[in-house]
Amino acid sequence: MISFTTIIIGIAGGILLAGVFVGILISTKNKSEWNKPSMGVSLSILLQVLILLLFFSSLLPKIPETLITVLWWGAVLFGGFFAVKDFKNNAVYSLVVLVVSGIMAVFGSFIYLISCM
């Protein structure tokens, strides 16, 4: 049975992803305003996607926990810093990086809370 909290989180996540998708579609129509993202934003989205892929695969339990924690929160902070720094240059990529950083922060907090029980 699916809990009420799971339904609410799923709906909120779907609305958030739909908003990012619509924002990307709207901004691609004005290609004259489309700026190339900075190297920091590109590296942070790459790092975050790789860590999320490890999270959903079976490879993550084989890595030491302290290394995973440092990489996880480092990717969240790295992505948040460069997304805010590069927001004026390219808002679309910065929003995507901020959304992924937020999702990773929520997952990291849930992992921490579950492991403390």
PyMOL commands that set and color helices and strands:
alter all, ss='L'
color gray80, all
select helices_A, chain A and resi 4-29+31-33+39-56+60-62+65-85+91-116
alter helices_A, ss='H'
color red, helices_A
deselect
rebuild
show_as cartoon
